[in-house]
Amino acid sequence: MNSSRPLALALALALLPLQLRGQGGGLPPDHQLARDLLAELIAINTTHERGNTTPAAEAMARRLVAAGFPAGDVLVVGPATANRNLVARFRGTGARRPILLLAHLDVVEARRDDWSLDPFTLTERDGFFYGRGTSDIKDMAALFVATLIRFKREGFVPDRDIILALTAGEESGADYNGVQWLLANRRDLIDAAYCINGDSGDPLAREGRPFARNVEASEKVYMSVALEARNPGGHSSLPTRDNAIYQLAAALTRIAGHEFPVRLNEITRAYFERAAATMQPALAADVRGVLRTPPDAGAAARLSARSPFFNAQLRTTCVATRVEAGHADNALPQTARAVVNCRLLPDERPADVVATIRELVGQGGGAPLVTVTVTDSAVPSPPSPLVPEVMGALERVTGELWPGIPVIPNMETGATDGLYLRNAGMAVYGVSGVFLDADDIRAHGRDERIGVREYYEGALFTYRFLKALAN
């Protein structure tokens, strides 16, 4: 590589605000396309409550066909007319197996009264793009489409097909999940060597300065259990000590006081090893402490107290998320119920976690006062190997655009549709192109937003990264 190239690219990024204005104040064509696509997607309500992903899938399909994609390579599919998925294929030589690009079109609910501006209009203000889905994740859906259109215009012929899947049902409340449906009914459309998932691996900045380029290569496993205490009840004027609410509360208190042991895996170990270089000395010292064998207990305790994120990276977690009890203000409760949601490390045995909860709930001897029932099956999610093909391209492009910013593998503490692909035997790498402010993450919240500059930089990154993977 020419040694002057990273410097030239860094200079180009530094001049980006000037370039964005263009001649006469307009945007360069590639940035204008990226902006138009994002605006079009934001304007379509794709919530489960009041919206529909089908119009968004059809809008992106029209864009691709207009750019020269054969109609037979651009499909809008699903089990019903509402909430359909877009699957498009950019043809290559076939020398290597395809890669799959994944982003979901559905978004969580956003009501106008809750926002300071219209959540379904892309609004540019003070250096930010506002709108529901700007960061979760219509930004990446737009950038994937923009990149494929740019490839088509350039006549780029990759050595493999590039498949794009923009899906429905990722956010809770949908009638079905688009990735699950495609795997079960049209696996041929999305079968690939691996997936680049735009819904995770967010690069992070603080005060406008990038400090970490994440790649999600693992995710925790979701499991919920229901706790229930029952009692004959009675009149509230004649209280007894065996109150169902008190029994449930005591059980939840014991669960709250329990910490699962610290245990690192390949991905979390790589995360802490690389992240330490970006941290202040005292924090870095604690991070290096948990990397020891065995982990330094004091360092782990300090990290867990400092940040819920660090705590979730270090161990399996279980937390109460819902409680309901009683049937009248003047009656002793006959039933008290709670939901405890667990996020398991990828190699954790669900049966062991359930056994631990039952032990905690049943403390005190005798018959358990609170029963424990698993309400959903924990679906394993094996980590994806950190292969040179992906990591090398990611590190090279990141180094060209943001010299000195480390590429850091991480474990997703939430959940993404990558779970279904991993369980189907496909490696998944979460790579988002748009830097987010680590101290101002607004996904699912009021006035969701991303930086304007960061979005256009993300367009350049996505273009270069996908070209590196496909050539």
matplotlib code that plots the C-alpha trace (Angstrom):
import matplotlib.pyplot as plt

x = [0.0, 1.2, 2.3, 0.8, -2.7, -3.8, -2.7, -4.6, -7.8, -7.5, -7.2, -10.2, -12.2, -11.0, -12.3, -15.6, -17.7, -16.5, -17.1, -20.6, -21.6, -20.4, -20.8, -23.8, -24.3, -25.4, -24.3, -22.1, -24.2, -23.3, -24.1, -27.3, -28.4, -27.6, -29.6, -32.5, -32.7, -32.6, -35.3, -37.5, -37.2, -37.7, -40.9, -42.5, -44.0, -42.8, -43.8, -45.7, -48.5, -49.4, -47.1, -46.0, -42.6, -44.0, -44.0, -40.4, -39.3, -41.1, -39.6, -36.0, -36.9, -37.9, -34.6, -32.6, -34.5, -34.2, -30.4, -30.3, -30.9, -32.8, -36.3, -35.8, -33.0, -35.1, -37.8, -40.3, -41.5, -43.2, -46.1, -48.7, -49.1, -48.2, -44.7, -42.8, -39.0, -36.8, -34.1, -31.9, -28.8, -25.9, -24.3, -20.6, -18.5, -19.3, -15.7, -16.5, -19.6, -21.9, -22.0, -25.3, -26.0, -28.7, -30.7, -34.3, -36.9, -39.2, -38.8, -40.2, -43.3, -42.8, -45.6, -45.5, -46.5, -43.5, -41.0, -39.9, -40.3, -42.0, -40.5, -41.4, -39.8, -36.0, -35.0, -31.5, -30.7, -27.5, -25.4, -27.8, -30.3, -33.4, -36.1, -37.3, -34.9, -32.0, -29.8, -31.9, -31.3, -32.7, -29.3, -27.6, -30.5, -30.1, -26.3, -26.5, -28.8, -26.8, -23.6, -25.1, -26.5, -23.0, -21.5, -24.0, -23.3, -19.5, -19.8, -18.1, -18.0, -17.2, -15.8, -18.9, -22.6, -23.7, -27.1, -29.1, -31.9, -34.0, -36.4, -39.5, -40.2, -36.9, -38.4, -40.7, -44.4, -44.3, -46.4, -43.3, -39.6, -38.4, -35.0, -36.7, -39.2, -36.6, -34.5, -37.5, -39.1, -36.6, -33.1, -31.9, -32.4, -30.1, -27.6, -24.2, -20.7, -21.3, -23.5, -22.6, -25.3, -25.8, -27.7, -24.8, -21.1, -21.7, -18.4, -18.2, -17.1, -17.0, -17.2, -17.0, -13.8, -13.9, -12.3, -13.5, -14.5, -16.5, -17.4, -20.0, -18.9, -21.0, -24.2, -25.8, -28.6, -32.1, -34.2, -37.0, -38.4, -41.7, -41.8, -45.2, -46.4, -49.9, -51.9, -55.5, -55.8, -58.4, -59.6, -56.9, -58.2, -56.9, -53.3, -51.2, -47.4, -47.6, -48.4, -47.9, -46.4, -43.9, -42.9, -42.3, -40.4, -38.1, -37.4, -36.6, -34.4, -32.3, -32.0, -31.0, -28.2, -26.7, -23.9, -23.0, -19.3, -17.0, -16.1, -14.5, -14.7, -12.7, -14.7, -14.9, -11.3, -10.4, -12.7, -11.0, -7.5, -8.1, -10.3, -7.7, -5.6, -8.4, -9.0, -7.7, -4.9, -6.9, -9.7, -7.2, -5.5, -8.8, -9.5, -6.1, -6.9, -9.9, -7.8, -5.6, -6.1, -8.0, -9.6, -8.8, -12.0, -11.5, -11.0, -14.1, -16.1, -14.9, -15.7, -19.2, -20.0, -18.6, -20.7, -23.7, -22.1, -18.9, -20.9, -22.9, -19.7, -18.2, -21.0, -24.5, -27.1, -30.7, -33.0, -36.6, -38.5, -42.2, -44.3, -48.1, -50.0, -53.2, -56.8, -58.3, -57.2, -58.9, -58.0, -54.9, -53.2, -53.9, -51.3, -48.1, -46.1, -42.8, -40.8, -37.0, -35.1, -31.7, -29.0, -26.7, -23.1, -23.0, -21.5, -23.6, -25.9, -29.5, -30.3, -27.5, -29.0, -32.5, -31.1, -29.4, -32.6, -34.5, -32.0, -32.2, -35.9, -36.2, -33.8, -35.2, -35.9, -39.2, -41.5, -40.8, -43.1, -42.4, -42.4, -40.1, -41.2, -39.1, -41.3, -39.2, -36.5, -32.9, -31.7, -27.9, -25.9, -22.4, -19.7, -18.5, -14.8, -12.6, -11.5, -8.8, -11.1, -13.4, -11.1, -8.4, -10.7, -12.2, -8.9, -7.5, -10.4, -10.7, -7.0, -7.3, -10.3, -9.6, -5.9, -5.1, -8.7, -8.7, -11.0, -12.5, -14.5, -17.4, -20.3, -23.8, -25.5, -28.9, -30.2, -30.3, -31.5, -28.0, -29.1, -31.2, -28.5, -25.8, -28.1, -28.6, -24.8, -23.9, -21.2, -22.4, -20.4, -22.1, -20.6, -22.4, -20.9, -22.1, -20.2, -22.5, -21.9, -21.2, -22.8, -25.9, -27.4, -31.0, -32.2, -35.8, -36.0, -37.1, -35.6, -33.5, -30.6, -27.3, -24.6, -24.8, -21.1, -21.0, -23.6, -21.8, -18.5, -20.4, -21.4, -17.7, -16.8, -19.6, -18.6, -14.9, -15.6, -18.0, -15.8, -12.9, -15.0, -16.3, -13.1]
y = [0.0, 3.5, 5.0, 8.4, 6.9, 6.9, 10.5, 11.5, 9.7, 11.3, 14.7, 13.9, 13.2, 16.4, 18.3, 16.5, 19.4, 21.5, 18.7, 18.1, 21.7, 21.1, 23.6, 25.9, 24.4, 21.0, 17.5, 15.2, 12.7, 9.7, 11.6, 13.0, 9.5, 8.3, 11.2, 10.7, 7.0, 7.7, 10.3, 8.0, 5.2, 7.4, 8.8, 5.3, 4.2, 0.7, 0.2, -2.9, -1.0, 1.4, 0.7, -1.8, -2.7, -3.6, 0.0, 0.4, -2.8, -1.9, 1.6, 0.2, -2.4, 0.4, 2.2, -0.9, -1.7, 1.9, 1.6, -1.4, -4.4, -7.1, -7.4, -11.1, -10.3, -7.9, -9.7, -8.5, -11.6, -12.7, -14.8, -12.1, -8.8, -6.7, -6.6, -8.1, -8.4, -7.2, -9.6, -8.4, -9.9, -8.0, -10.5, -11.3, -13.8, -16.6, -17.4, -17.3, -17.9, -14.9, -12.6, -11.5, -7.9, -7.7, -4.8, -4.7, -2.2, -2.3, 0.3, 0.7, 2.9, 6.7, 9.1, 12.7, 13.9, 12.2, 13.9, 17.5, 17.0, 14.6, 11.2, 10.1, 13.1, 13.2, 16.5, 17.9, 20.2, 21.4, 18.7, 15.8, 13.8, 13.2, 10.5, 7.2, 4.6, 6.9, 4.7, 1.5, 0.8, 2.6, 4.3, 1.0, -0.1, 3.1, 2.8, -0.8, 0.2, 3.2, 1.2, -1.4, 1.3, 2.9, -0.5, -0.9, 2.6, 2.0, -1.3, -3.1, -6.9, -8.6, -12.1, -13.2, -12.3, -9.7, -10.4, -7.7, -8.7, -5.9, -7.6, -7.3, -8.4, -7.7, -5.5, -7.0, -7.4, -8.5, -11.3, -13.1, -12.7, -12.1, -13.8, -16.9, -17.0, -16.7, -19.5, -21.7, -20.9, -19.2, -20.2, -20.2, -16.5, -15.7, -18.6, -17.2, -17.8, -15.3, -12.3, -8.6, -7.5, -3.7, -4.0, -4.3, -3.5, 0.2, 2.3, 4.7, 8.3, 10.7, 14.5, 14.0, 11.9, 8.3, 5.9, 2.3, 0.4, -2.5, -5.7, -8.0, -11.6, -13.1, -12.5, -13.4, -16.0, -14.8, -16.7, -15.7, -17.4, -16.8, -16.7, -17.2, -17.3, -18.4, -18.0, -18.5, -14.8, -13.2, -9.8, -7.1, -6.3, -9.6, -9.8, -12.9, -13.4, -15.7, -12.9, -13.8, -10.4, -10.7, -14.2, -13.1, -9.9, -12.0, -14.3, -11.4, -9.8, -13.0, -13.1, -9.4, -10.1, -12.9, -12.5, -15.1, -15.9, -13.9, -15.9, -14.7, -16.3, -15.8, -12.7, -10.9, -11.6, -10.0, -7.1, -6.3, -6.9, -4.3, -1.9, -1.5, 0.6, 3.2, 3.7, 5.9, 4.2, 3.2, 1.7, 0.0, -1.6, -3.1, -4.4, -6.1, -7.4, -9.4, -10.8, -12.6, -16.3, -16.4, -13.0, -10.4, -10.3, -6.7, -5.5, -7.4, -5.9, -2.3, -2.8, -4.2, -1.3, 1.2, 0.2, -2.1, -2.8, -4.1, -6.2, -7.7, -8.5, -10.4, -12.7, -14.1, -11.7, -12.2, -9.3, -8.8, -7.0, -7.4, -7.8, -8.2, -9.1, -8.9, -8.5, -5.8, -3.0, -4.5, -8.2, -10.2, -11.2, -14.7, -14.6, -12.7, -13.1, -11.8, -12.2, -12.5, -12.0, -13.7, -13.0, -16.0, -16.1, -18.0, -21.2, -21.0, -24.0, -22.8, -25.7, -24.5, -21.0, -22.3, -24.5, -21.5, -19.4, -22.3, -22.6, -18.9, -18.9, -22.0, -20.8, -21.3, -25.0, -26.9, -26.7, -23.8, -20.8, -19.5, -21.7, -21.2, -21.9, -21.4, -19.4, -19.6, -21.8, -20.5, -20.8, -21.2, -18.7, -19.9, -17.2, -16.5, -17.1, -14.0, -14.9, -12.9, -12.3, -10.1, -8.8, -8.0, -6.0, -4.2, -3.3, -2.1, 0.1, 1.5, 2.3, 4.1, 6.3, 6.6, 6.0, 4.7, 3.7, 0.0, -2.7, -4.3, -7.6, -7.5, -9.6, -8.2, -8.1, -7.7, -9.7, -9.4, -11.4, -12.7, -15.3, -17.2, -17.2, -18.4, -21.3, -22.1, -22.5, -19.0, -16.9, -13.4, -10.2, -7.1, -4.1, -0.7, 2.1, 5.1, 6.3, 6.9, 9.1, 6.6, 9.0, 9.7, 6.5, 7.3, 4.1, 3.3, 6.7, 10.2, 12.3, 9.5, 10.9, 10.3, 12.8, 14.2, 14.0, 10.6, 9.3, 10.5, 9.1, 5.9, 5.9, 6.0, 3.3, 1.0, 1.4, 0.7, -2.2, -4.0, -3.6, -5.1, -8.1, -8.7, -8.2]
z = [0.0, -0.8, 2.5, 1.6, 1.2, 4.8, 5.2, 2.0, 3.2, 6.7, 5.0, 2.8, 5.9, 7.6, 4.6, 4.5, 5.8, 2.9, 0.4, 1.7, 0.7, -2.9, -5.7, -4.9, -1.5, -2.8, -1.8, -3.9, -5.7, -3.5, -0.3, -1.8, -2.7, 0.9, 2.3, 0.0, 0.9, 4.6, 4.3, 2.3, 4.9, 7.9, 6.3, 6.1, 9.4, 9.9, 13.5, 14.3, 16.1, 13.3, 10.4, 7.8, 6.4, 2.9, 1.6, 2.7, 1.1, -2.1, -2.1, -1.8, -4.5, -6.9, -6.2, -7.0, -10.2, -11.4, -10.8, -13.2, -11.0, -12.9, -11.5, -10.9, -8.5, -6.4, -4.5, -1.9, 0.0, 3.2, 4.5, 4.0, 2.2, 5.2, 6.8, 3.9, 3.4, 0.6, -0.7, -3.5, -5.2, -6.7, -9.1, -9.1, -10.8, -8.3, -7.6, -3.9, -1.9, -1.4, 1.6, 3.2, 4.3, 6.9, 8.3, 9.7, 8.4, 11.4, 14.2, 17.7, 18.3, 18.3, 19.1, 18.0, 21.4, 23.0, 20.6, 20.1, 16.3, 13.9, 14.3, 10.8, 9.0, 8.6, 10.2, 9.9, 12.8, 14.5, 12.8, 13.5, 11.6, 13.7, 13.1, 14.3, 13.0, 12.3, 14.5, 14.7, 11.9, 8.9, 8.6, 7.7, 5.5, 3.5, 3.3, 2.2, -0.6, -1.5, -1.7, -4.0, -6.3, -6.4, -7.3, -10.1, -11.5, -11.4, -13.2, -10.3, -10.7, -7.4, -7.2, -5.2, -5.1, -2.5, -1.0, 0.7, 3.2, 4.7, 7.0, 9.2, 12.8, 14.5, 17.1, 19.7, 18.9, 15.3, 14.0, 12.7, 12.3, 8.7, 9.1, 10.7, 7.8, 5.1, 6.7, 6.9, 3.5, 1.2, 2.5, -1.1, -1.3, 1.7, 1.9, 2.2, 3.6, 6.3, 7.2, 7.9, 10.3, 10.4, 13.6, 15.9, 16.2, 16.6, 16.4, 19.3, 19.7, 22.6, 22.2, 18.5, 18.6, 17.5, 20.0, 19.1, 15.9, 17.3, 15.5, 17.2, 16.9, 19.8, 21.6, 24.9, 25.0, 26.0, 28.6, 30.9, 33.9, 35.8, 39.6, 41.3, 44.9, 45.8, 48.9, 50.1, 50.7, 52.9, 54.2, 54.4, 57.9, 59.1, 57.7, 58.0, 57.8, 54.7, 52.3, 48.6, 47.8, 50.7, 49.6, 46.1, 47.2, 49.4, 46.5, 44.1, 46.8, 46.9, 43.2, 43.1, 45.6, 43.6, 41.1, 38.6, 38.4, 36.1, 33.0, 29.8, 26.3, 23.2, 22.2, 25.5, 26.2, 22.8, 23.7, 27.0, 25.6, 22.8, 24.7, 27.5, 25.1, 24.8, 28.5, 31.3, 33.3, 36.4, 34.3, 32.0, 35.1, 36.3, 32.8, 32.7, 36.2, 34.9, 32.1, 34.6, 35.4, 37.6, 37.2, 39.9, 42.1, 43.2, 39.6, 38.5, 41.3, 40.4, 36.7, 37.5, 39.8, 37.3, 34.3, 33.6, 30.2, 31.8, 34.3, 31.4, 29.5, 32.5, 33.5, 33.0, 34.4, 35.6, 36.5, 37.4, 34.7, 35.5, 38.6, 39.2, 42.3, 44.1, 43.0, 45.3, 47.5, 50.5, 50.0, 50.8, 47.6, 46.4, 43.6, 43.1, 39.9, 38.4, 35.3, 35.6, 32.4, 32.0, 29.5, 29.4, 28.3, 25.0, 26.6, 29.8, 30.4, 30.7, 33.1, 35.4, 35.5, 36.2, 39.0, 40.6, 40.5, 42.0, 44.8, 45.5, 45.5, 47.7, 50.4, 54.0, 53.8, 53.4, 50.4, 48.1, 48.7, 45.2, 42.0, 39.1, 35.5, 32.3, 29.9, 26.8, 25.6, 25.6, 22.0, 21.9, 19.8, 19.1, 18.7, 15.1, 14.5, 14.1, 10.5, 8.7, 5.7, 7.8, 10.4, 8.0, 5.7, 8.7, 10.2, 6.9, 6.0, 9.6, 9.5, 6.2, 7.4, 11.1, 11.7, 15.2, 16.1, 17.3, 15.9, 19.0, 18.9, 21.3, 22.6, 22.2, 25.5, 23.9, 21.0, 17.2, 14.3, 14.0, 16.5, 13.9, 11.3, 13.8, 14.7, 11.1, 10.7, 9.3, 10.9, 11.7, 12.2, 13.5, 11.7, 11.7, 9.7, 11.6, 14.8, 17.8, 20.8, 23.6, 26.1, 24.0, 22.6, 21.7, 19.9, 21.0, 22.8, 22.4, 19.6, 18.2, 16.1, 14.4, 13.4, 9.8, 9.4, 10.9, 8.5, 5.4, 6.8, 7.4, 3.7, 2.7, 5.2, 4.1, 0.4, 1.1, 3.5, 1.3, -1.7, 0.3, 1.2, -2.3, -4.3]

ax = plt.figure().add_subplot(projection="3d")
ax.plot(x, y, z, "-o")
ax.set_aspect("equal")
plt.show()
